[in-house]
């Protein structure tokens, strides 16, 4: 099973990061989750995009789950971008774009 590299602006002051880990463990107990970081300023898409860009070069290929969205709770849709590296999941707000580009671009994008 492919690892999930997880980045968010959830912080560590509440249960959100743990809940995401728990949901992944419940659905796929054999999957390893790698925390890239969770203490980015809330809604700072640029900081998250830069961190994901830097990290994706070092984490194992698989799934990158990135959740930083100042428009959370709006009609903004999530996207899934299939790349030569693996799958990138996150909001359609530019968060994933630099990392997707550095690994060879998207082969397919779905919302």
MDTraj code that builds the backbone (N, CA, C; nanometers):
import mdtraj as md
import numpy as np

residues = "UNK UNK UNK UNK UNK UNK UNK UNK UNK UNK UNK UNK UNK UNK UNK UNK UNK UNK UNK UNK UNK UNK UNK UNK UNK UNK UNK UNK UNK UNK UNK UNK UNK UNK UNK UNK UNK UNK UNK UNK UNK UNK UNK UNK UNK UNK UNK UNK UNK UNK UNK UNK UNK UNK UNK UNK UNK UNK UNK UNK UNK UNK UNK UNK UNK UNK UNK UNK UNK UNK UNK UNK UNK UNK UNK UNK UNK UNK UNK UNK UNK UNK UNK UNK UNK UNK UNK UNK UNK UNK UNK UNK UNK UNK UNK UNK UNK UNK UNK UNK UNK UNK UNK UNK UNK UNK UNK UNK UNK UNK UNK".split()
xyz = np.array([
    [0.0844, -0.1184, 0.0000],
    [0.0000, 0.0000, 0.0000],
    [0.0886, 0.1242, 0.0000],
    [0.0514, 0.2235, -0.0755],
    [0.1297, 0.3466, -0.0862],
    [0.1153, 0.4330, 0.0388],
    [0.2226, 0.5012, 0.0796],
    [0.2132, 0.5902, 0.1958],
    [0.1356, 0.7170, 0.1618],
    [0.0823, 0.7804, 0.2651],
    [0.0131, 0.9088, 0.2523],
    [0.0979, 1.0140, 0.3222],
    [0.1432, 1.1132, 0.2471],
    [0.2148, 1.2271, 0.3050],
    [0.1120, 1.3366, 0.3287],
    [0.1019, 1.3835, 0.4530],
    [-0.0091, 1.4684, 0.4971],
    [0.0419, 1.6039, 0.5431],
    [-0.0165, 1.7093, 0.4867],
    [0.0183, 1.8468, 0.5197],
    [-0.1112, 1.9241, 0.5424],
    [-0.1156, 2.0067, 0.6474],
    [-0.2360, 2.0864, 0.6733],
    [-0.2015, 2.2093, 0.7561],
    [-0.3008, 2.2930, 0.7738],
    [-0.2878, 2.4071, 0.8651],
    [-0.3690, 2.3824, 0.9919],
    [-0.3937, 2.2558, 1.0247],
    [-0.4765, 2.2203, 1.1403],
    [-0.4095, 2.2503, 1.2737],
    [-0.2771, 2.2523, 1.2769],
    [-0.2075, 2.2710, 1.4038],
    [-0.2148, 2.1446, 1.4877],
    [-0.1694, 2.1557, 1.6132],
    [-0.1688, 2.0409, 1.7046],
    [-0.2432, 2.0704, 1.8345],
    [-0.3265, 2.1733, 1.8326],
    [-0.3957, 2.2130, 1.9552],
    [-0.5288, 2.1421, 1.9739],
    [-0.5711, 2.0688, 1.8737],
    [-0.6989, 1.9998, 1.8843],
    [-0.6879, 1.8621, 1.8187],
    [-0.7999, 1.8026, 1.7918],
    [-0.8026, 1.6633, 1.7467],
    [-0.7935, 1.6437, 1.5960],
    [-0.7916, 1.7483, 1.5153],
    [-0.8088, 1.7335, 1.3711],
    [-0.7037, 1.6443, 1.3039],
    [-0.5772, 1.6637, 1.3333],
    [-0.4729, 1.5803, 1.2723],
    [-0.4924, 1.4347, 1.3134],
    [-0.5202, 1.4119, 1.4394],
    [-0.5439, 1.2762, 1.4876],
    [-0.6645, 1.2114, 1.4235],
    [-0.7686, 1.2893, 1.4002],
    [-0.8885, 1.2354, 1.3351],
    [-0.8558, 1.1913, 1.1925],
    [-0.7796, 1.2711, 1.1190],
    [-0.7414, 1.2313, 0.9828],
    [-0.6608, 1.1016, 0.9873],
    [-0.5646, 1.0928, 1.0789],
    [-0.4887, 0.9682, 1.0946],
    [-0.5827, 0.8521, 1.1259],
    [-0.6790, 0.8758, 1.2135],
    [-0.7726, 0.7711, 1.2516],
    [-0.8599, 0.7243, 1.1369],
    [-0.9079, 0.8165, 1.0564],
    [-0.9909, 0.7800, 0.9411],
    [-0.9094, 0.6970, 0.8422],
    [-0.7869, 0.7395, 0.8156],
    [-0.7017, 0.6623, 0.7247],
    [-0.6754, 0.5234, 0.7827],
    [-0.6466, 0.5149, 0.9121],
    [-0.6197, 0.3853, 0.9760],
    [-0.7417, 0.2943, 0.9737],
    [-0.8587, 0.3526, 0.9870],
    [-0.9810, 0.2717, 0.9849],
    [-1.0063, 0.2160, 0.8449],
    [-0.9847, 0.2991, 0.7426],
    [-1.0101, 0.2575, 0.6047],
    [-0.9001, 0.1640, 0.5539],
    [-0.7749, 0.1964, 0.5870],
    [-0.6609, 0.1200, 0.5348],
    [-0.5547, 0.1076, 0.6436],
    [-0.5712, 0.0139, 0.7377],
    [-0.4815, 0.0040, 0.8523],
    [-0.3345, -0.0180, 0.8168],
    [-0.3072, -0.0700, 0.6992],
    [-0.1688, -0.0969, 0.6605],
    [-0.0969, 0.0255, 0.6031],
    [-0.1685, 0.1347, 0.5819],
    [-0.1090, 0.2542, 0.5207],
    [-0.0307, 0.3341, 0.6240],
    [0.0895, 0.3743, 0.5851],
    [0.1727, 0.4599, 0.6698],
    [0.1425, 0.6051, 0.6349],
    [0.1216, 0.6879, 0.7366],
    [0.0994, 0.8311, 0.7170],
    [0.2256, 0.9051, 0.7601],
    [0.2759, 0.9904, 0.6721],
    [0.3940, 1.0717, 0.6990],
    [0.3473, 1.2159, 0.7146],
    [0.3690, 1.2739, 0.8311],
    [0.3292, 1.4128, 0.8544],
    [0.4366, 1.5066, 0.8012],
    [0.4014, 1.5854, 0.7018],
    [0.4932, 1.6864, 0.6487],
    [0.4936, 1.8080, 0.7397],
    [0.3776, 1.8471, 0.7876],
    [0.3663, 1.9613, 0.8776],
    [0.2215, 2.0030, 0.8925],
    [0.1903, 2.0605, 1.0079],
    [0.0527, 2.1018, 1.0357],
    [0.0437, 2.2369, 1.1041],
    [0.1542, 2.3048, 1.1207],
    [0.1540, 2.4316, 1.1942],
    [0.1735, 2.5528, 1.1038],
    [0.1252, 2.5436, 0.9826],
    [0.1301, 2.6578, 0.8923],
    [0.0256, 2.7595, 0.9353],
    [0.0492, 2.8872, 0.9080],
    [-0.0530, 2.9865, 0.9428],
    [-0.1859, 2.9498, 0.8759],
    [-0.2955, 2.9594, 0.9479],
    [-0.4256, 2.9218, 0.8910],
    [-0.4515, 2.9927, 0.7579],
    [-0.4840, 2.9135, 0.6585],
    [-0.5179, 2.9670, 0.5278],
    [-0.4007, 3.0120, 0.4433],
    [-0.2770, 2.9890, 0.4867],
    [-0.1602, 3.0356, 0.4117],
    [-0.1238, 2.9340, 0.3031],
    [-0.1931, 2.9459, 0.1915],
    [-0.1747, 2.8530, 0.0801],
    [-0.0307, 2.8571, 0.0292],
    [0.0263, 2.9750, 0.0218],
    [0.1635, 2.9887, -0.0296],
    [0.2632, 2.9114, 0.0573],
    [0.2544, 2.9262, 0.1881],
    [0.3456, 2.8539, 0.2779],
    [0.3288, 2.7031, 0.2625],
    [0.2055, 2.6577, 0.2545],
    [0.1809, 2.5149, 0.2367],
    [0.2310, 2.4637, 0.1033],
    [0.2097, 2.5423, -0.0025],
    [0.2548, 2.5021, -0.1356],
    [0.4070, 2.4899, -0.1403],
    [0.4762, 2.5841, -0.0782],
    [0.6229, 2.5781, -0.0757],
    [0.6726, 2.4585, 0.0051],
    [0.6085, 2.4309, 0.1176],
    [0.6484, 2.3156, 0.1992],
    [0.6259, 2.1849, 0.1239],
    [0.5123, 2.1731, 0.0582],
    [0.4839, 2.0519, -0.0185],
    [0.5832, 2.0373, -0.1335],
    [0.6137, 2.1463, -0.2006],
    [0.7120, 2.1454, -0.3089],
    [0.8472, 2.0935, -0.2596],
    [0.8920, 2.1427, -0.1457],
    [1.0206, 2.0978, -0.0910],
    [1.0145, 1.9519, -0.0449],
    [0.9068, 1.9144, 0.0212],
    [0.8974, 1.7809, 0.0812],
    [0.8803, 1.6694, -0.0208],
    [0.8060, 1.6954, -0.1270],
    [0.7733, 1.5883, -0.2213],
    [0.8988, 1.5286, -0.2845],
    [1.0076, 1.6001, -0.2830],
    [1.1327, 1.5496, -0.3388],
    [1.1994, 1.4460, -0.2477],
    [1.1528, 1.4354, -0.1226],
    [1.2176, 1.3487, -0.0238],
    [1.1280, 1.2395, 0.0327],
    [0.9980, 1.2567, 0.0255],
    [0.9077, 1.1549, 0.0793],
    [0.8855, 1.0474, -0.0262],
    [0.8483, 0.9256, 0.0162],
    [0.8258, 0.8197, -0.0814],
    [0.7077, 0.8528, -0.1724],
    [0.7152, 0.8037, -0.2939],
    [0.6033, 0.8209, -0.3864],
    [0.4791, 0.7572, -0.3278],
    [0.3645, 0.8134, -0.3598],
    [0.2392, 0.7600, -0.3092],
    [0.1276, 0.8608, -0.3221],
    [0.0739, 0.9003, -0.2083],
    [-0.0372, 0.9957, -0.2032],
    [0.0062, 1.1152, -0.1201],
    [-0.0183, 1.2346, -0.1724],
    [0.0039, 1.3578, -0.0961],
    [-0.1329, 1.4176, -0.0668],
    [-0.1649, 1.4293, 0.0605],
    [-0.2901, 1.4896, 0.1054],
    [-0.2563, 1.6243, 0.1668],
    [-0.3030, 1.7318, 0.1046],
    [-0.2716, 1.8668, 0.1512],
    [-0.4020, 1.9420, 0.1759],
    [-0.4158, 1.9977, 0.2967],
    [-0.5395, 2.0661, 0.3337],
    [-0.5057, 2.2008, 0.3960],
    [-0.4988, 2.3022, 0.3120],
    [-0.4890, 2.4412, 0.3566],
    [-0.5819, 2.5188, 0.2653],
    [-0.6878, 2.5726, 0.3205],
    [-0.7878, 2.6376, 0.2364],
    [-0.8577, 2.7487, 0.3119],
    [-0.8249, 2.8741, 0.2799],
    [-0.8946, 2.9842, 0.3464],
    [-1.0428, 2.9880, 0.3115],
    [-1.0831, 2.9165, 0.2071],
    [-1.2239, 2.9141, 0.1673],
    [-1.2964, 2.7899, 0.2135],
    [-1.2452, 2.7243, 0.3171],
    [-1.3105, 2.6026, 0.3656],
    [-1.4551, 2.6336, 0.4030],
    [-1.5426, 2.5423, 0.3683],
    [-1.6846, 2.5627, 0.3943],
    [-1.7553, 2.6342, 0.2805],
    [-1.6821, 2.6684, 0.1749],
    [-1.7423, 2.7325, 0.0585],
    [-1.7654, 2.6269, -0.0489],
    [-1.7998, 2.6727, -0.1665],
    [-1.8262, 2.5794, -0.2758],
    [-1.6986, 2.5344, -0.3472],
    [-1.5815, 2.5766, -0.2970],
    [-1.4567, 2.5345, -0.3615],
    [-1.4484, 2.3823, -0.3599],
    [-1.4098, 2.3272, -0.4723],
    [-1.4039, 2.1827, -0.4841],
    [-1.2635, 2.1305, -0.4568],
    [-1.2588, 2.0066, -0.4183],
    [-1.1308, 1.9371, -0.4028],
    [-1.0900, 1.8812, -0.5383],
    [-0.9598, 1.8605, -0.5548],
    [-0.9112, 1.7988, -0.6774],
    [-0.8206, 1.6813, -0.6440],
    [-0.8111, 1.5916, -0.7399],
    [-0.7165, 1.4807, -0.7361],
    [-0.6339, 1.4902, -0.8634],
    [-0.5027, 1.5009, -0.8478],
    [-0.4128, 1.5112, -0.9627],
    [-0.3242, 1.3876, -0.9680],
    [-0.3389, 1.3091, -1.0734],
    [-0.2539, 1.1926, -1.0947],
    [-0.1268, 1.2388, -1.1652],
    [-0.0113, 1.1997, -1.1104],
    [0.1184, 1.2411, -1.1647],
    [0.2096, 1.1193, -1.1747],
    [0.3254, 1.1336, -1.2388],
    [0.4216, 1.0231, -1.2384],
    [0.4667, 0.9845, -1.0972],
    [0.4628, 1.0781, -1.0020],
    [0.5030, 1.0534, -0.8631],
    [0.3963, 0.9767, -0.7860],
    [0.2707, 1.0072, -0.8155],
    [0.1587, 0.9498, -0.7423],
    [0.0393, 1.0428, -0.7482],
    [-0.0441, 1.0379, -0.6459],
    [-0.1694, 1.1128, -0.6434],
    [-0.1603, 1.2287, -0.5451],
    [-0.2033, 1.3460, -0.5885],
    [-0.2094, 1.4646, -0.5035],
    [-0.3561, 1.4975, -0.4802],
    [-0.3944, 1.5129, -0.3534],
    [-0.5321, 1.5452, -0.3160],
    [-0.5335, 1.6741, -0.2363],
    [-0.6258, 1.7645, -0.2691],
    [-0.6352, 1.8890, -0.1941],
    [-0.7354, 1.9835, -0.2567],
    [-0.7488, 2.1024, -0.2003],
    [-0.8430, 2.2002, -0.2540],
    [-0.7922, 2.2578, -0.3865],
    [-0.8840, 2.3024, -0.4685],
    [-0.8509, 2.3625, -0.5978],
    [-0.8198, 2.5107, -0.5777],
    [-0.7077, 2.5384, -0.5107],
    [-0.6714, 2.6772, -0.4794],
    [-0.5241, 2.7085, -0.5074],
    [-0.4563, 2.6215, -0.5801],
    [-0.3159, 2.6428, -0.6119],
    [-0.2185, 2.5753, -0.5170],
    [-0.2686, 2.5182, -0.4092],
    [-0.1834, 2.4540, -0.3093],
    [-0.0974, 2.3421, -0.3685],
    [-0.1540, 2.2654, -0.4571],
    [-0.0847, 2.1489, -0.5116],
    [0.0030, 2.1813, -0.6318],
    [-0.0228, 2.2923, -0.6995],
    [0.0366, 2.3207, -0.8310],
    [0.1893, 2.3140, -0.8355],
    [0.2640, 2.3777, -0.7451],
    [0.4101, 2.3710, -0.7559],
    [0.4651, 2.2284, -0.7415],
    [0.4113, 2.1520, -0.6481],
    [0.4593, 2.0151, -0.6282],
    [0.4236, 1.9271, -0.7474],
    [0.3030, 1.9437, -0.7988],
    [0.2624, 1.8665, -0.9170],
    [0.3559, 1.8979, -1.0336],
    [0.3899, 2.0242, -1.0510],
    [0.4785, 2.0638, -1.1610],
    [0.6174, 2.0021, -1.1470],
    [0.6724, 2.0020, -1.0261],
    [0.8104, 1.9539, -1.0088],
    [0.8236, 1.8025, -1.0272],
    [0.7154, 1.7286, -1.0098],
    [0.7229, 1.5833, -1.0284],
    [0.6847, 1.5413, -1.1701],
    [0.6668, 1.6380, -1.2583],
    [0.6415, 1.6030, -1.3981],
    [0.5065, 1.6444, -1.4513],
    [0.4274, 1.7123, -1.3712],
    [0.2968, 1.7598, -1.4169],
    [0.1877, 1.6567, -1.3994],
    [0.0663, 1.7032, -1.4157],
    [-0.0505, 1.6170, -1.3981],
    [-0.0790, 1.5390, -1.5256],
    [-0.1017, 1.4104, -1.5095],
    [-0.1451, 1.3263, -1.6206],
    [-0.2966, 1.3331, -1.6337],
    [-0.3622, 1.3554, -1.5201],
    [-0.5082, 1.3678, -1.5166],
    [-0.5455, 1.4428, -1.3898],
    [-0.6470, 1.5275, -1.4002],
    [-0.6992, 1.5991, -1.2836],
    [-0.8492, 1.5787, -1.2800],
    [-0.8981, 1.5433, -1.1635],
    [-1.0433, 1.5281, -1.1429],
    [-1.0852, 1.6100, -1.0233],
    [-1.2080, 1.6591, -1.0309],
    [-1.2606, 1.7336, -0.9153],
    [-1.3811, 1.6628, -0.8586],
])
top = md.Topology()
chain = top.add_chain()
for i, resn in enumerate(residues, 1):
    res = top.add_residue(resn, chain, resSeq=i)
    for name in ("N", "CA", "C"):
        top.add_atom(name, md.element.get_by_symbol(name[0]), res)
traj = md.Trajectory(xyz[None], top)
